[in-house]
Amino acid sequence: MRTIVMLICSNVFMTFAWYWHLKEKGVPLWKAILISWGIAFFEYCLTVPANRMGFANGFNGFQLKIIQEVITLVIFTIFAILYLKEPFHWKYLLSFACIMGAVYFAFKK
């Protein structure tokens, strides 16, 4: 569970690092890159130990990556709706359902 919480927190940093500048059009590109790198530093400070702990506690590399992708989509959806003010369409829900199918097969014994 600690791995999942750390991956969620790291993903919040990652999402802001990658996408905050889309709304902030007045920031020069070079500044946006430097600010994004600064934010991403904190993402790595959480992601690397989360993946190490998860791997040591029984997740394999494929499972860790799939967990990360699901978290990424959930966090990005919240970010896109609340921060970028983008609408959520039904086709995205269908896409998420397909991804959850991938999660099922990745963890099936």
N, C-alpha and C positions, 0 to 999 in steps of 0.2 A: 504494500500500500504506500509506503514511503517513496518508492520509486515513481509511482503514478503521480503522487502529489508534487514531487520535484519536477517531473516532466510537464505537468500542467503549468507550474510557475515559470519554468524555463520557456514554455511556449508562448506565454503572455509577452515576455520580453522579446522573443523572436518575431512575433507578429507585429509588435510595434516597431522593431528594428527594420523590418522589411517593408511595412506598408504605411507608417504614419505620415510620410512625406507626400503621399498621394493627395491628401487633403490640404497640406501646407504648401501650396504652389509658389509662394513668395520666397521660399528658402532656396538659395543657390544649390545646384547639384553637388558641388564639392562639399558644402556644409552638410547637406543631407547625408552624404556618404560618411563623413566623419562622425556625425551624431549617431547614425545607424550602427557603425562599428562600436561606438561606446556603449550603446544599448545591448548589442549582441555579446559583448564581453560578459555581461551578467547572465545571459542565456547559457553560454558555455560553462560558466561557473556552476550552474545547476544541472545541465544536461550530462556533462561528462561523469560526475559522481553518480547521478541517477542511473545511467546506463551501466556503470561498473557494479553498483549495488544490485541492480536487477539481474545482471548476468551472473553474479555470484550467488544470487538467491533463486536460481532456477529458470529464469527466462533465457531463451536463446536469442541470437542476434536478429533472426527474422521476426520473432515475436516482439522484441523491443522496438523494431522499426515500424511494425504494423500498429502497435500501441501509439507510438509517436504520431503516426499519420492520422489516426482517428482523433487524437487530442488536437492536432493541428487544425483539422477541419471544424471541430466544435468551437475552438477558440476563435478561428478566423470568422466563422459564421456570426458569432456574437460581436466581434470587432466590426465586421462589414455592416451589420445592421445598426449597431449603436454609434460607432464612430464615423464610418463612411456614409452612413444613412442610405445604404443600398437596400432595395427590396429583396425579399426572400421568395423565390419561385418554387412551385411544386416540383419542377424538374431537378432541383438541388436535393430535395428530399428523396427522390428516387435514386439519385446518384449515391447518397449516403447509405441507402438500403443495400445497394450493390457492394459498397465498401464493407458494410457490416457482414455481408456474406463472406468476404475475404477474411475477415477477423474470425468468423466461425471456423472456417477451414484451417486457418493457421494454428488455432488452439485445439482442434479436434485431435483426440488421442487415437 
